[in-house]
Amino acid sequence: MAAKSGLPERPWTVSNDGLLLTVRVTPKGGRDAIDGIAALADGMSVLKGRVRAAASEGEANAALLRVVAVLLVLDQPDRPPSKLPLSNRF
């Protein structure tokens, strides 16, 4: 749903468990990147991402997790992206 400013709502929520991102990822998207925020037809806001990896055996999800981890500055030696929890809710 769009905010009063005409911009989409934020595709994230903060909870006691951490940060919940709602993401729409495009596998085999040509590059690994976050392309911004979009509003879906049902009004839900999502973070638009693309990865080079195929949607096979979790490869695209793992690639997206690495992209988000680097952007959130969580890619640190004591907590590599592979150790961040990833939850698929669809």
PyMOL Python script that loads the backbone (N, CA, C, O; Angstrom):
from pymol import cmd

cmd.read_pdbstr("""\
ATOM      1  N   MET A   1       0.833  -1.165   0.000  1.00  0.00           N
ATOM      2  CA  MET A   1       0.000   0.000   0.000  1.00  0.00           C
ATOM      3  C   MET A   1       0.886   1.238   0.000  1.00  0.00           C
ATOM      4  O   MET A   1       1.900   1.278   0.696  1.00  0.00           O
ATOM      5  N   ALA A   2       0.516   2.226  -0.760  1.00  0.00           N
ATOM      6  CA  ALA A   2       1.336   3.427  -0.867  1.00  0.00           C
ATOM      7  C   ALA A   2       1.108   4.344   0.324  1.00  0.00           C
ATOM      8  O   ALA A   2      -0.001   4.446   0.849  1.00  0.00           O
ATOM      9  N   ALA A   3       2.157   4.994   0.730  1.00  0.00           N
ATOM     10  CA  ALA A   3       2.068   5.971   1.809  1.00  0.00           C
ATOM     11  C   ALA A   3       1.443   7.249   1.268  1.00  0.00           C
ATOM     12  O   ALA A   3       1.253   7.391   0.060  1.00  0.00           O
ATOM     13  N   LYS A   4       1.123   8.175   2.163  1.00  0.00           N
ATOM     14  CA  LYS A   4       0.508   9.433   1.746  1.00  0.00           C
ATOM     15  C   LYS A   4       1.384  10.213   0.785  1.00  0.00           C
ATOM     16  O   LYS A   4       0.880  11.018   0.002  1.00  0.00           O
ATOM     17  N   SER A   5       2.685   9.988   0.835  1.00  0.00           N
ATOM     18  CA  SER A   5       3.602  10.696  -0.048  1.00  0.00           C
ATOM     19  C   SER A   5       3.546  10.170  -1.475  1.00  0.00           C
ATOM     20  O   SER A   5       4.143  10.755  -2.379  1.00  0.00           O
ATOM     21  N   GLY A   6       2.822   9.056  -1.684  1.00  0.00           N
ATOM     22  CA  GLY A   6       2.770   8.442  -3.002  1.00  0.00           C
ATOM     23  C   GLY A   6       3.850   7.399  -3.207  1.00  0.00           C
ATOM     24  O   GLY A   6       3.852   6.694  -4.215  1.00  0.00           O
ATOM     25  N   LEU A   7       4.772   7.296  -2.253  1.00  0.00           N
ATOM     26  CA  LEU A   7       5.836   6.301  -2.325  1.00  0.00           C
ATOM     27  C   LEU A   7       5.346   5.005  -1.688  1.00  0.00           C
ATOM     28  O   LEU A   7       4.467   5.038  -0.826  1.00  0.00           O
ATOM     29  N   PRO A   8       5.900   3.864  -2.097  1.00  0.00           N
ATOM     30  CA  PRO A   8       5.499   2.606  -1.475  1.00  0.00           C
ATOM     31  C   PRO A   8       5.902   2.562  -0.004  1.00  0.00           C
ATOM     32  O   PRO A   8       6.857   3.219   0.410  1.00  0.00           O
ATOM     33  N   GLU A   9       5.160   1.778   0.779  1.00  0.00           N
ATOM     34  CA  GLU A   9       5.522   1.543   2.168  1.00  0.00           C
ATOM     35  C   GLU A   9       6.882   0.860   2.211  1.00  0.00           C
ATOM     36  O   GLU A   9       7.371   0.380   1.188  1.00  0.00           O
ATOM     37  N   ARG A  10       7.481   0.816   3.364  1.00  0.00           N
ATOM     38  CA  ARG A  10       8.764   0.140   3.519  1.00  0.00           C
ATOM     39  C   ARG A  10       8.564  -1.371   3.454  1.00  0.00           C
ATOM     40  O   ARG A  10       7.618  -1.898   4.039  1.00  0.00           O
ATOM     41  N   PRO A  11       9.442  -2.062   2.752  1.00  0.00           N
ATOM     42  CA  PRO A  11       9.321  -3.515   2.652  1.00  0.00           C
ATOM     43  C   PRO A  11      10.011  -4.245   3.803  1.00  0.00           C
ATOM     44  O   PRO A  11      10.451  -5.383   3.636  1.00  0.00           O
ATOM     45  N   TRP A  12      10.108  -3.614   4.951  1.00  0.00           N
ATOM     46  CA  TRP A  12      10.731  -4.257   6.093  1.00  0.00           C
ATOM     47  C   TRP A  12       9.966  -3.893   7.361  1.00  0.00           C
ATOM     48  O   TRP A  12       9.298  -2.863   7.440  1.00  0.00           O
ATOM     49  N   THR A  13      10.089  -4.772   8.340  1.00  0.00           N
ATOM     50  CA  THR A  13       9.554  -4.509   9.668  1.00  0.00           C
ATOM     51  C   THR A  13      10.604  -4.943  10.679  1.00  0.00           C
ATOM     52  O   THR A  13      11.397  -5.852  10.430  1.00  0.00           O
ATOM     53  N   VAL A  14      10.592  -4.282  11.808  1.00  0.00           N
ATOM     54  CA  VAL A  14      11.522  -4.606  12.876  1.00  0.00           C
ATOM     55  C   VAL A  14      10.732  -5.335  13.960  1.00  0.00           C
ATOM     56  O   VAL A  14       9.649  -4.903  14.356  1.00  0.00           O
ATOM     57  N   SER A  15      11.283  -6.432  14.425  1.00  0.00           N
ATOM     58  CA  SER A  15      10.640  -7.202  15.492  1.00  0.00           C
ATOM     59  C   SER A  15      11.683  -7.567  16.540  1.00  0.00           C
ATOM     60  O   SER A  15      12.864  -7.248  16.396  1.00  0.00           O
ATOM     61  N   ASN A  16      11.235  -8.235  17.592  1.00  0.00           N
ATOM     62  CA  ASN A  16      12.174  -8.693  18.629  1.00  0.00           C
ATOM     63  C   ASN A  16      13.161  -9.710  18.069  1.00  0.00           C
ATOM     64  O   ASN A  16      14.259  -9.868  18.603  1.00  0.00           O
ATOM     65  N   ASP A  17      12.776 -10.401  16.997  1.00  0.00           N
ATOM     66  CA  ASP A  17      13.639 -11.413  16.388  1.00  0.00           C
ATOM     67  C   ASP A  17      14.620 -10.830  15.385  1.00  0.00           C
ATOM     68  O   ASP A  17      15.533 -11.528  14.945  1.00  0.00           O
ATOM     69  N   GLY A  18      14.453  -9.571  15.015  1.00  0.00           N
ATOM     70  CA  GLY A  18      15.359  -8.954  14.049  1.00  0.00           C
ATOM     71  C   GLY A  18      14.614  -8.156  13.003  1.00  0.00           C
ATOM     72  O   GLY A  18      13.564  -7.575  13.276  1.00  0.00           O
ATOM     73  N   LEU A  19      15.155  -8.134  11.826  1.00  0.00           N
ATOM     74  CA  LEU A  19      14.604  -7.374  10.708  1.00  0.00           C
ATOM     75  C   LEU A  19      13.991  -8.338   9.701  1.00  0.00           C
ATOM     76  O   LEU A  19      14.653  -9.271   9.246  1.00  0.00           O
ATOM     77  N   LEU A  20      12.735  -8.115   9.354  1.00  0.00           N
ATOM     78  CA  LEU A  20      12.053  -8.941   8.368  1.00  0.00           C
ATOM     79  C   LEU A  20      11.956  -8.163   7.062  1.00  0.00           C
ATOM     80  O   LEU A  20      11.277  -7.139   6.992  1.00  0.00           O
ATOM     81  N   LEU A  21      12.635  -8.651   6.030  1.00  0.00           N
ATOM     82  CA  LEU A  21      12.596  -8.034   4.703  1.00  0.00           C
ATOM     83  C   LEU A  21      11.655  -8.820   3.813  1.00  0.00           C
ATOM     84  O   LEU A  21      11.695 -10.051   3.787  1.00  0.00           O
ATOM     85  N   THR A  22      10.812  -8.111   3.084  1.00  0.00           N
ATOM     86  CA  THR A  22       9.976  -8.748   2.076  1.00  0.00           C
ATOM     87  C   THR A  22      10.646  -8.463   0.742  1.00  0.00           C
ATOM     88  O   THR A  22      10.748  -7.310   0.322  1.00  0.00           O
ATOM     89  N   VAL A  23      11.104  -9.528   0.074  1.00  0.00           N
ATOM     90  CA  VAL A  23      11.930  -9.381  -1.116  1.00  0.00           C
ATOM     91  C   VAL A  23      11.331 -10.149  -2.288  1.00  0.00           C
ATOM     92  O   VAL A  23      10.808 -11.251  -2.124  1.00  0.00           O
ATOM     93  N   ARG A  24      11.415  -9.561  -3.445  1.00  0.00           N
ATOM     94  CA  ARG A  24      11.088 -10.267  -4.687  1.00  0.00           C
ATOM     95  C   ARG A  24      12.381 -10.347  -5.477  1.00  0.00           C
ATOM     96  O   ARG A  24      12.925  -9.332  -5.913  1.00  0.00           O
ATOM     97  N   VAL A  25      12.863 -11.563  -5.652  1.00  0.00           N
ATOM     98  CA  VAL A  25      14.163 -11.759  -6.306  1.00  0.00           C
ATOM     99  C   VAL A  25      13.963 -12.310  -7.718  1.00  0.00           C
ATOM    100  O   VAL A  25      13.088 -13.142  -7.959  1.00  0.00           O
ATOM    101  N   THR A  26      14.788 -11.831  -8.636  1.00  0.00           N
ATOM    102  CA  THR A  26      14.803 -12.326 -10.006  1.00  0.00           C
ATOM    103  C   THR A  26      16.064 -13.156 -10.202  1.00  0.00           C
ATOM    104  O   THR A  26      17.162 -12.608 -10.307  1.00  0.00           O
ATOM    105  N   PRO A  27      15.909 -14.486 -10.254  1.00  0.00           N
ATOM    106  CA  PRO A  27      17.070 -15.344 -10.521  1.00  0.00           C
ATOM    107  C   PRO A  27      17.541 -15.146 -11.966  1.00  0.00           C
ATOM    108  O   PRO A  27      16.768 -14.746 -12.836  1.00  0.00           O
ATOM    109  N   LYS A  28      18.806 -15.430 -12.196  1.00  0.00           N
ATOM    110  CA  LYS A  28      19.402 -15.257 -13.527  1.00  0.00           C
ATOM    111  C   LYS A  28      19.165 -13.844 -14.045  1.00  0.00           C
ATOM    112  O   LYS A  28      18.862 -13.637 -15.220  1.00  0.00           O
ATOM    113  N   GLY A  29      19.311 -12.872 -13.135  1.00  0.00           N
ATOM    114  CA  GLY A  29      19.023 -11.474 -13.453  1.00  0.00           C
ATOM    115  C   GLY A  29      20.181 -10.710 -14.063  1.00  0.00           C
ATOM    116  O   GLY A  29      20.075  -9.500 -14.262  1.00  0.00           O
ATOM    117  N   GLY A  30      21.286 -11.381 -14.365  1.00  0.00           N
ATOM    118  CA  GLY A  30      22.394 -10.731 -15.046  1.00  0.00           C
ATOM    119  C   GLY A  30      23.434 -10.100 -14.140  1.00  0.00           C
ATOM    120  O   GLY A  30      24.581  -9.915 -14.548  1.00  0.00           O
ATOM    121  N   ARG A  31      23.050  -9.767 -12.917  1.00  0.00           N
ATOM    122  CA  ARG A  31      23.984  -9.181 -11.953  1.00  0.00           C
ATOM    123  C   ARG A  31      23.399  -9.360 -10.564  1.00  0.00           C
ATOM    124  O   ARG A  31      22.213  -9.656 -10.419  1.00  0.00           O
ATOM    125  N   ASP A  32      24.215  -9.185  -9.558  1.00  0.00           N
ATOM    126  CA  ASP A  32      23.762  -9.252  -8.177  1.00  0.00           C
ATOM    127  C   ASP A  32      23.538  -7.828  -7.691  1.00  0.00           C
ATOM    128  O   ASP A  32      24.488  -7.054  -7.577  1.00  0.00           O
ATOM    129  N   ALA A  33      22.282  -7.477  -7.403  1.00  0.00           N
ATOM    130  CA  ALA A  33      21.991  -6.097  -7.024  1.00  0.00           C
ATOM    131  C   ALA A  33      20.613  -5.982  -6.382  1.00  0.00           C
ATOM    132  O   ALA A  33      19.761  -6.859  -6.527  1.00  0.00           O
ATOM    133  N   ILE A  34      20.424  -4.887  -5.678  1.00  0.00           N
ATOM    134  CA  ILE A  34      19.118  -4.475  -5.195  1.00  0.00           C
ATOM    135  C   ILE A  34      18.695  -3.319  -6.098  1.00  0.00           C
ATOM    136  O   ILE A  34      19.439  -2.355  -6.273  1.00  0.00           O
ATOM    137  N   ASP A  35      17.504  -3.424  -6.664  1.00  0.00           N
ATOM    138  CA  ASP A  35      17.045  -2.432  -7.640  1.00  0.00           C
ATOM    139  C   ASP A  35      16.055  -1.422  -7.077  1.00  0.00           C
ATOM    140  O   ASP A  35      15.554  -0.579  -7.821  1.00  0.00           O
ATOM    141  N   GLY A  36      15.766  -1.488  -5.801  1.00  0.00           N
ATOM    142  CA  GLY A  36      14.871  -0.504  -5.200  1.00  0.00           C
ATOM    143  C   GLY A  36      13.663  -1.154  -4.551  1.00  0.00           C
ATOM    144  O   GLY A  36      13.654  -2.350  -4.259  1.00  0.00           O
ATOM    145  N   ILE A  37      12.643  -0.335  -4.334  1.00  0.00           N
ATOM    146  CA  ILE A  37      11.406  -0.774  -3.700  1.00  0.00           C
ATOM    147  C   ILE A  37      10.297  -0.706  -4.732  1.00  0.00           C
ATOM    148  O   ILE A  37      10.228   0.235  -5.523  1.00  0.00           O
ATOM    149  N   ALA A  38       9.430  -1.710  -4.718  1.00  0.00           N
ATOM    150  CA  ALA A  38       8.302  -1.738  -5.644  1.00  0.00           C
ATOM    151  C   ALA A  38       7.035  -2.096  -4.890  1.00  0.00           C
ATOM    152  O   ALA A  38       7.080  -2.753  -3.850  1.00  0.00           O
ATOM    153  N   ALA A  39       5.911  -1.661  -5.422  1.00  0.00           N
ATOM    154  CA  ALA A  39       4.607  -2.042  -4.887  1.00  0.00           C
ATOM    155  C   ALA A  39       4.015  -3.076  -5.832  1.00  0.00           C
ATOM    156  O   ALA A  39       3.900  -2.834  -7.034  1.00  0.00           O
ATOM    157  N   LEU A  40       3.642  -4.217  -5.291  1.00  0.00           N
ATOM    158  CA  LEU A  40       3.013  -5.264  -6.093  1.00  0.00           C
ATOM    159  C   LEU A  40       1.551  -4.901  -6.353  1.00  0.00           C
ATOM    160  O   LEU A  40       1.024  -3.954  -5.769  1.00  0.00           O
ATOM    161  N   ALA A  41       0.912  -5.655  -7.227  1.00  0.00           N
ATOM    162  CA  ALA A  41      -0.477  -5.378  -7.596  1.00  0.00           C
ATOM    163  C   ALA A  41      -1.409  -5.400  -6.386  1.00  0.00           C
ATOM    164  O   ALA A  41      -2.407  -4.679  -6.359  1.00  0.00           O
ATOM    165  N   ASP A  42      -1.090  -6.223  -5.386  1.00  0.00           N
ATOM    166  CA  ASP A  42      -1.935  -6.298  -4.196  1.00  0.00           C
ATOM    167  C   ASP A  42      -1.622  -5.201  -3.183  1.00  0.00           C
ATOM    168  O   ASP A  42      -2.210  -5.164  -2.102  1.00  0.00           O
ATOM    169  N   GLY A  43      -0.691  -4.301  -3.533  1.00  0.00           N
ATOM    170  CA  GLY A  43      -0.336  -3.187  -2.667  1.00  0.00           C
ATOM    171  C   GLY A  43       0.818  -3.464  -1.727  1.00  0.00           C
ATOM    172  O   GLY A  43       1.303  -2.550  -1.060  1.00  0.00           O
ATOM    173  N   MET A  44       1.268  -4.707  -1.660  1.00  0.00           N
ATOM    174  CA  MET A  44       2.383  -5.049  -0.782  1.00  0.00           C
ATOM    175  C   MET A  44       3.691  -4.486  -1.340  1.00  0.00           C
ATOM    176  O   MET A  44       3.948  -4.568  -2.541  1.00  0.00           O
ATOM    177  N   SER A  45       4.505  -3.919  -0.465  1.00  0.00           N
ATOM    178  CA  SER A  45       5.798  -3.381  -0.878  1.00  0.00           C
ATOM    179  C   SER A  45       6.871  -4.448  -0.738  1.00  0.00           C
ATOM    180  O   SER A  45       6.878  -5.218   0.223  1.00  0.00           O
ATOM    181  N   VAL A  46       7.774  -4.483  -1.704  1.00  0.00           N
ATOM    182  CA  VAL A  46       8.864  -5.455  -1.697  1.00  0.00           C
ATOM    183  C   VAL A  46      10.163  -4.760  -2.074  1.00  0.00           C
ATOM    184  O   VAL A  46      10.170  -3.743  -2.766  1.00  0.00           O
ATOM    185  N   LEU A  47      11.247  -5.330  -1.605  1.00  0.00           N
ATOM    186  CA  LEU A  47      12.572  -4.924  -2.036  1.00  0.00           C
ATOM    187  C   LEU A  47      12.867  -5.720  -3.295  1.00  0.00           C
ATOM    188  O   LEU A  47      12.816  -6.950  -3.273  1.00  0.00           O
ATOM    189  N   LYS A  48      13.174  -5.039  -4.393  1.00  0.00           N
ATOM    190  CA  LYS A  48      13.443  -5.740  -5.651  1.00  0.00           C
ATOM    191  C   LYS A  48      14.918  -6.096  -5.732  1.00  0.00           C
ATOM    192  O   LYS A  48      15.791  -5.231  -5.645  1.00  0.00           O
ATOM    193  N   GLY A  49      15.178  -7.387  -5.901  1.00  0.00           N
ATOM    194  CA  GLY A  49      16.549  -7.845  -6.015  1.00  0.00           C
ATOM    195  C   GLY A  49      16.729  -8.710  -7.243  1.00  0.00           C
ATOM    196  O   GLY A  49      15.774  -9.277  -7.773  1.00  0.00           O
ATOM    197  N   ARG A  50      17.965  -8.800  -7.683  1.00  0.00           N
ATOM    198  CA  ARG A  50      18.301  -9.687  -8.802  1.00  0.00           C
ATOM    199  C   ARG A  50      19.632 -10.340  -8.499  1.00  0.00           C
ATOM    200  O   ARG A  50      20.513  -9.742  -7.882  1.00  0.00           O
ATOM    201  N   VAL A  51      19.761 -11.567  -8.939  1.00  0.00           N
ATOM    202  CA  VAL A  51      21.015 -12.294  -8.742  1.00  0.00           C
ATOM    203  C   VAL A  51      21.349 -13.062 -10.017  1.00  0.00           C
ATOM    204  O   VAL A  51      20.470 -13.400 -10.809  1.00  0.00           O
ATOM    205  N   ARG A  52      22.628 -13.326 -10.192  1.00  0.00           N
ATOM    206  CA  ARG A  52      23.066 -14.101 -11.362  1.00  0.00           C
ATOM    207  C   ARG A  52      22.728 -15.573 -11.215  1.00  0.00           C
ATOM    208  O   ARG A  52      22.558 -16.270 -12.216  1.00  0.00           O
ATOM    209  N   ALA A  53      22.629 -16.051 -10.000  1.00  0.00           N
ATOM    210  CA  ALA A  53      22.405 -17.470  -9.732  1.00  0.00           C
ATOM    211  C   ALA A  53      21.032 -17.924 -10.223  1.00  0.00           C
ATOM    212  O   ALA A  53      20.083 -17.143 -10.296  1.00  0.00           O
ATOM    213  N   ALA A  54      20.960 -19.205 -10.553  1.00  0.00           N
ATOM    214  CA  ALA A  54      19.696 -19.808 -10.963  1.00  0.00           C
ATOM    215  C   ALA A  54      18.853 -20.156  -9.742  1.00  0.00           C
ATOM    216  O   ALA A  54      19.366 -20.297  -8.631  1.00  0.00           O
ATOM    217  N   ALA A  55      17.562 -20.292  -9.968  1.00  0.00           N
ATOM    218  CA  ALA A  55      16.643 -20.692  -8.897  1.00  0.00           C
ATOM    219  C   ALA A  55      16.674 -22.207  -8.766  1.00  0.00           C
ATOM    220  O   ALA A  55      15.704 -22.889  -9.097  1.00  0.00           O
ATOM    221  N   SER A  56      17.776 -22.717  -8.288  1.00  0.00           N
ATOM    222  CA  SER A  56      17.973 -24.153  -8.184  1.00  0.00           C
ATOM    223  C   SER A  56      18.671 -24.478  -6.874  1.00  0.00           C
ATOM    224  O   SER A  56      19.742 -23.944  -6.587  1.00  0.00           O
ATOM    225  N   GLU A  57      18.070 -25.347  -6.088  1.00  0.00           N
ATOM    226  CA  GLU A  57      18.668 -25.833  -4.845  1.00  0.00           C
ATOM    227  C   GLU A  57      19.095 -24.698  -3.910  1.00  0.00           C
ATOM    228  O   GLU A  57      20.118 -24.803  -3.233  1.00  0.00           O
ATOM    229  N   GLY A  58      18.324 -23.628  -3.872  1.00  0.00           N
ATOM    230  CA  GLY A  58      18.603 -22.526  -2.957  1.00  0.00           C
ATOM    231  C   GLY A  58      19.711 -21.584  -3.381  1.00  0.00           C
ATOM    232  O   GLY A  58      20.103 -20.708  -2.610  1.00  0.00           O
ATOM    233  N   GLU A  59      20.226 -21.746  -4.600  1.00  0.00           N
ATOM    234  CA  GLU A  59      21.340 -20.897  -5.046  1.00  0.00           C
ATOM    235  C   GLU A  59      20.948 -19.426  -5.128  1.00  0.00           C
ATOM    236  O   GLU A  59      21.718 -18.561  -4.709  1.00  0.00           O
ATOM    237  N   ALA A  60      19.775 -19.131  -5.656  1.00  0.00           N
ATOM    238  CA  ALA A  60      19.340 -17.729  -5.776  1.00  0.00           C
ATOM    239  C   ALA A  60      19.123 -17.118  -4.397  1.00  0.00           C
ATOM    240  O   ALA A  60      19.492 -15.966  -4.168  1.00  0.00           O
ATOM    241  N   ASN A  61      18.531 -17.871  -3.478  1.00  0.00           N
ATOM    242  CA  ASN A  61      18.328 -17.362  -2.113  1.00  0.00           C
ATOM    243  C   ASN A  61      19.657 -17.080  -1.438  1.00  0.00           C
ATOM    244  O   ASN A  61      19.809 -16.051  -0.780  1.00  0.00           O
ATOM    245  N   ALA A  62      20.616 -17.973  -1.590  1.00  0.00           N
ATOM    246  CA  ALA A  62      21.935 -17.775  -0.980  1.00  0.00           C
ATOM    247  C   ALA A  62      22.627 -16.548  -1.566  1.00  0.00           C
ATOM    248  O   ALA A  62      23.257 -15.779  -0.840  1.00  0.00           O
ATOM    249  N   ALA A  63      22.508 -16.368  -2.872  1.00  0.00           N
ATOM    250  CA  ALA A  63      23.120 -15.201  -3.518  1.00  0.00           C
ATOM    251  C   ALA A  63      22.465 -13.910  -3.033  1.00  0.00           C
ATOM    252  O   ALA A  63      23.148 -12.918  -2.778  1.00  0.00           O
ATOM    253  N   LEU A  64      21.151 -13.926  -2.909  1.00  0.00           N
ATOM    254  CA  LEU A  64      20.447 -12.747  -2.416  1.00  0.00           C
ATOM    255  C   LEU A  64      20.852 -12.438  -0.977  1.00  0.00           C
ATOM    256  O   LEU A  64      21.034 -11.274  -0.623  1.00  0.00           O
ATOM    257  N   LEU A  65      20.990 -13.447  -0.164  1.00  0.00           N
ATOM    258  CA  LEU A  65      21.412 -13.252   1.219  1.00  0.00           C
ATOM    259  C   LEU A  65      22.782 -12.587   1.278  1.00  0.00           C
ATOM    260  O   LEU A  65      23.007 -11.711   2.113  1.00  0.00           O
ATOM    261  N   ARG A  66      23.699 -12.991   0.403  1.00  0.00           N
ATOM    262  CA  ARG A  66      25.034 -12.355   0.366  1.00  0.00           C
ATOM    263  C   ARG A  66      24.922 -10.885  -0.023  1.00  0.00           C
ATOM    264  O   ARG A  66      25.587 -10.038   0.573  1.00  0.00           O
ATOM    265  N   VAL A  67      24.091 -10.571  -1.014  1.00  0.00           N
ATOM    266  CA  VAL A  67      23.925  -9.173  -1.453  1.00  0.00           C
ATOM    267  C   VAL A  67      23.372  -8.329  -0.306  1.00  0.00           C
ATOM    268  O   VAL A  67      23.897  -7.252  -0.021  1.00  0.00           O
ATOM    269  N   VAL A  68      22.329  -8.803   0.344  1.00  0.00           N
ATOM    270  CA  VAL A  68      21.717  -8.054   1.439  1.00  0.00           C
ATOM    271  C   VAL A  68      22.691  -7.925   2.610  1.00  0.00           C
ATOM    272  O   VAL A  68      22.778  -6.859   3.220  1.00  0.00           O
ATOM    273  N   ALA A  69      23.412  -8.978   2.928  1.00  0.00           N
ATOM    274  CA  ALA A  69      24.366  -8.935   4.037  1.00  0.00           C
ATOM    275  C   ALA A  69      25.439  -7.885   3.803  1.00  0.00           C
ATOM    276  O   ALA A  69      25.794  -7.147   4.722  1.00  0.00           O
ATOM    277  N   VAL A  70      25.950  -7.811   2.603  1.00  0.00           N
ATOM    278  CA  VAL A  70      26.979  -6.810   2.297  1.00  0.00           C
ATOM    279  C   VAL A  70      26.386  -5.405   2.414  1.00  0.00           C
ATOM    280  O   VAL A  70      27.035  -4.505   2.947  1.00  0.00           O
ATOM    281  N   LEU A  71      25.174  -5.209   1.927  1.00  0.00           N
ATOM    282  CA  LEU A  71      24.548  -3.892   2.007  1.00  0.00           C
ATOM    283  C   LEU A  71      24.257  -3.473   3.446  1.00  0.00           C
ATOM    284  O   LEU A  71      24.309  -2.287   3.774  1.00  0.00           O
ATOM    285  N   LEU A  72      23.956  -4.436   4.292  1.00  0.00           N
ATOM    286  CA  LEU A  72      23.661  -4.142   5.687  1.00  0.00           C
ATOM    287  C   LEU A  72      24.917  -4.148   6.559  1.00  0.00           C
ATOM    288  O   LEU A  72      24.828  -4.015   7.779  1.00  0.00           O
ATOM    289  N   VAL A  73      26.075  -4.301   5.940  1.00  0.00           N
ATOM    290  CA  VAL A  73      27.358  -4.321   6.623  1.00  0.00           C
ATOM    291  C   VAL A  73      27.389  -5.434   7.679  1.00  0.00           C
ATOM    292  O   VAL A  73      27.915  -5.257   8.777  1.00  0.00           O
ATOM    293  N   LEU A  74      26.817  -6.570   7.318  1.00  0.00           N
ATOM    294  CA  LEU A  74      26.839  -7.715   8.217  1.00  0.00           C
ATOM    295  C   LEU A  74      27.875  -8.736   7.787  1.00  0.00           C
ATOM    296  O   LEU A  74      28.054  -9.763   8.441  1.00  0.00           O
ATOM    297  N   ASP A  75      28.551  -8.457   6.697  1.00  0.00           N
ATOM    298  CA  ASP A  75      29.547  -9.379   6.177  1.00  0.00           C
ATOM    299  C   ASP A  75      30.852  -9.160   6.945  1.00  0.00           C
ATOM    300  O   ASP A  75      31.789  -8.539   6.444  1.00  0.00           O
ATOM    301  N   GLN A  76      30.889  -9.682   8.164  1.00  0.00           N
ATOM    302  CA  GLN A  76      32.038  -9.512   9.030  1.00  0.00           C
ATOM    303  C   GLN A  76      32.641 -10.879   9.338  1.00  0.00           C
ATOM    304  O   GLN A  76      31.930 -11.882   9.281  1.00  0.00           O
ATOM    305  N   PRO A  77      33.917 -10.947   9.658  1.00  0.00           N
ATOM    306  CA  PRO A  77      34.563 -12.231   9.922  1.00  0.00           C
ATOM    307  C   PRO A  77      33.874 -13.053  11.016  1.00  0.00           C
ATOM    308  O   PRO A  77      33.839 -14.281  10.940  1.00  0.00           O
ATOM    309  N   ASP A  78      33.327 -12.379  12.030  1.00  0.00           N
ATOM    310  CA  ASP A  78      32.697 -13.122  13.119  1.00  0.00           C
ATOM    311  C   ASP A  78      31.267 -13.549  12.806  1.00  0.00           C
ATOM    312  O   ASP A  78      30.680 -14.331  13.554  1.00  0.00           O
ATOM    313  N   ARG A  79      30.702 -13.049  11.720  1.00  0.00           N
ATOM    314  CA  ARG A  79      29.346 -13.432  11.333  1.00  0.00           C
ATOM    315  C   ARG A  79      29.205 -13.345   9.816  1.00  0.00           C
ATOM    316  O   ARG A  79      28.633 -12.384   9.302  1.00  0.00           O
ATOM    317  N   PRO A  80      29.720 -14.337   9.099  1.00  0.00           N
ATOM    318  CA  PRO A  80      29.630 -14.302   7.635  1.00  0.00           C
ATOM    319  C   PRO A  80      28.183 -14.445   7.173  1.00  0.00           C
ATOM    320  O   PRO A  80      27.346 -14.951   7.920  1.00  0.00           O
ATOM    321  N   PRO A  81      27.876 -14.004   5.944  1.00  0.00           N
ATOM    322  CA  PRO A  81      26.503 -14.071   5.434  1.00  0.00           C
ATOM    323  C   PRO A  81      25.910 -15.467   5.502  1.00  0.00           C
ATOM    324  O   PRO A  81      24.700 -15.607   5.674  1.00  0.00           O
ATOM    325  N   SER A  82      26.721 -16.494   5.373  1.00  0.00           N
ATOM    326  CA  SER A  82      26.196 -17.856   5.399  1.00  0.00           C
ATOM    327  C   SER A  82      25.610 -18.220   6.757  1.00  0.00           C
ATOM    328  O   SER A  82      24.874 -19.200   6.864  1.00  0.00           O
ATOM    329  N   LYS A  83      25.922 -17.449   7.797  1.00  0.00           N
ATOM    330  CA  LYS A  83      25.415 -17.721   9.139  1.00  0.00           C
ATOM    331  C   LYS A  83      24.173 -16.894   9.476  1.00  0.00           C
ATOM    332  O   LYS A  83      23.607 -17.053  10.558  1.00  0.00           O
ATOM    333  N   LEU A  84      23.740 -16.010   8.567  1.00  0.00           N
ATOM    334  CA  LEU A  84      22.548 -15.226   8.814  1.00  0.00           C
ATOM    335  C   LEU A  84      21.312 -16.070   8.513  1.00  0.00           C
ATOM    336  O   LEU A  84      21.288 -16.786   7.512  1.00  0.00           O
ATOM    337  N   PRO A  85      20.291 -15.997   9.359  1.00  0.00           N
ATOM    338  CA  PRO A  85      19.093 -16.806   9.101  1.00  0.00           C
ATOM    339  C   PRO A  85      18.306 -16.276   7.912  1.00  0.00           C
ATOM    340  O   PRO A  85      18.142 -15.065   7.761  1.00  0.00           O
ATOM    341  N   LEU A  86      17.833 -17.157   7.089  1.00  0.00           N
ATOM    342  CA  LEU A  86      17.019 -16.818   5.935  1.00  0.00           C
ATOM    343  C   LEU A  86      15.716 -17.582   6.041  1.00  0.00           C
ATOM    344  O   LEU A  86      15.721 -18.800   6.219  1.00  0.00           O
ATOM    345  N   SER A  87      14.614 -16.887   5.935  1.00  0.00           N
ATOM    346  CA  SER A  87      13.317 -17.529   6.066  1.00  0.00           C
ATOM    347  C   SER A  87      12.488 -17.243   4.831  1.00  0.00           C
ATOM    348  O   SER A  87      12.327 -16.084   4.447  1.00  0.00           O
ATOM    349  N   ASN A  88      11.963 -18.280   4.207  1.00  0.00           N
ATOM    350  CA  ASN A  88      11.032 -18.131   3.082  1.00  0.00           C
ATOM    351  C   ASN A  88       9.622 -18.261   3.628  1.00  0.00           C
ATOM    352  O   ASN A  88       9.276 -19.276   4.231  1.00  0.00           O
ATOM    353  N   ARG A  89       8.827 -17.258   3.424  1.00  0.00           N
ATOM    354  CA  ARG A  89       7.465 -17.297   3.963  1.00  0.00           C
ATOM    355  C   ARG A  89       6.410 -17.541   2.906  1.00  0.00           C
ATOM    356  O   ARG A  89       5.222 -17.498   3.223  1.00  0.00           O
ATOM    357  N   PHE A  90       6.783 -17.791   1.682  1.00  0.00           N
ATOM    358  CA  PHE A  90       5.773 -18.014   0.635  1.00  0.00           C
ATOM    359  C   PHE A  90       5.708 -19.459   0.257  1.00  0.00           C
ATOM    360  O   PHE A  90       4.916 -19.835  -0.608  1.00  0.00           O
TER     361      PHE A  90
END
""", "prot")
cmd.dss("prot")
cmd.show_as("cartoon", "prot")
cmd.util.cbc("prot")
cmd.orient("prot")
